[in-house]
């Protein structure tokens, strides 16, 4: 079970976008995540009329290391660490370490 998943709201804790919040779009196997609106770079794209792609300079979200983000806790309005515990019914769940609330079920 991963501590950070697709769809989680995270806050960036280091880098050029420090303090900004966004939603996880993708989690990669090499410990990188793609966050909506974070780490945006300008890419030069060549036109491809067969695929209907227009050329030019495009803003593209680039992956950021998973260690540079924390899951946003709405109760404390800060980034928080995640713990994984087993519930009474035998299922695993993610908890916030600061206030022991379940992240999701």
C-alpha angles and dihedrals in degrees: 000000000000121000092217119044140178110281096029118132108235138182122219112238101185141020134045093317096049112158096019123123130218145150124264110249099178139001115212127207094241093066096267129125134200111224123193111253095357128114094009116185131185113243127190108228124196116224118253111188093183091061094036093245116150117215127233141083113324130188108234130183111234127204120266127202114268090231090065095063135064128195110258114242110209092199095059096025089228140095113276140193120248130228126192118219137168116246126220092264091057097256123125120238137181119242134189108244095217100056105008094237118151113252093204139335 
